[in-house]
């Protein structure tokens, strides 16, 4: 008995039989071309400057001359007496500001998502400092915190309180700048938390209401766990900003009095001012590595906790 075979359709010109069997679909690289502009910008503004910094950190360079000297710049940088102070202050500043923004941002977000009068106006007021120039804020608070003629100490004097030297006392200078940083940046943390809270489905609150849960139970068992992605975002952004902070500190104290409010970024800038470009570039590499060593593991840890949730 003859076996009847079915003829396979011939593949169209330019297309293989495997592509025909796959349903006639041919993989196209056309969508990937849309990544090209962003990739070029990223390479020009980040990748190339980053690798160039690693190279120039190993040289003694000026605008017209470059001499390779190996790791001498790093040795000199770590021999700077103010480096240990700057590193310690950087850690204190970053963790104080980021911790305060997380706590205050969450509390303000809970308050501003409740049924209160002028809620939208209050949201605008909280977010407004984020839009103001950092240098402008620093100069303004430098005047306000003047120990003799500043408005803050004059207001305290009316109450019979002798105001401290906010920016001249070595024990208060760094924390005073950190307080201004918190005031300026808490609005962004609040907005992120508001977005996280309003995205929580109402079914959770309705079920909690049926079970007789109060406001505190709702916050602890619903808002806090389900706002974890917002918390991770605020922690990472605030920590990166705190570790890299420079403008506000320089505008308010210039690292003083003495070196008591110096951070790594201000130490780097002082080296640049003195004309030690290779040492300042090595400092930038150190700062990059410090930020990466802290932020990258923390990001992986927070993202893993979100997946487990």
Residue, then its C-alpha position, 0 to 999 in steps of 0.5 A: x500500500x502506497x504511503x501518502x506524504x504531505x508536501x511541506x510548503x516551500x520557504x519564502x525567499x530569504x527565510x529558512x524552513x525553521x522560521x516557517x515552522x516557528x509560525x513565520x516569525x523572524x526575530x528582529x533586532x529593530x526594537x533594540x536600536x531604541x536602546x542606542x541613544x540612551x546607551x551612548x549618553x550613558x557611556x559618554x556621561x558615566x562609563x568613560x569618565x569613570x574609567x578615565x578617573x581610574x586611570x588619572x588616579x594613577x598619574x600626576x596630571x595637569x591640563x597639559x601633562x600626565x605622568x604615571x606614578x602608580x598608587x602614590x596618589x592613594x598612599x598620599x591621600x590616605x596619609x592626610x590627617x583629615x581623612x579619618x575625620x572626613x570618613x567618620x563624619x561621612x558615615x555619621x552624616x549619611x546614616x543620621x540623615x537617611x535614618x531621619x528621612x525614613x522615619x519622618x518621611x513615613x510619619x508625614x506620609x501617613x499623616x498626609x494620606x489621612x483625611x485632614x484639612x488642606x492636605x494637598x497644600x500641606x503636601x506642597x509645603x513639605x515638598x517645596x524645599x526639595x526644589x530649592x537650590x542646595x547652595x541657596x539653602x546653605x547660605x540662608x541657614x548659615x545666616x539664620x544659624x549665626x551665633x550672634x545675629x542669627x534669627x534662630x538664636x535671637x528668637x531663643x533669646x526672647x525666651x530666655x535661652x542662650x542659643x549655641x554656636x550651631x556652626x561654630x561649635x565643633x560638637x554641633x556643626x556637623x549635626x546642624x548641617x545634617x538637620x538642614x539636610x533632613x529639612x530639605x530632603x524629607x519632602x522627597x521621602x514623603x512623596x515616595x512613601x505617599x505613592x507607596x501607601x496609596x497603592x495599598x489595596x483598600x481590601x486590607x483596611x476593610x478586612x482589618x476593620x472587620x477584625x476590629x483593628x485600630x489605627x495603630x494596628x493598621x499602621x503596624x500590620x498593613x502600612x509598614x509591611x506593604x510600604x517596604x518597597x518605598x522604604x527600600x527606595x528611600x533608604x538607598x536614595x538617602x544613603x547615596x545622597x548622604x555619602x556623596x554630600x558636599x554642596x550643603x556642607x561646603x556652603x554652610x561650614x566649608x568643613x569647619x570649624x577646623x576639620x570637624x565637619x569635613x566629609x570625604x567630598x570636602x577633603x577631595x575638593x580641598x586637594x583640588x583647590x591646592x592643585x593636587x589634581x591626581x590626589x583629588x582624583x584618587x579621592x574620587x575613586x575612594x569615594x566611589x568604592x566606598x559608596x559602592x561597597x555600602x550601597x550595593x550589598x544593601x540594595x541586594x539585601x533589601x531587594x531580597x527581602x522584598x522578594x521574600x515578602 
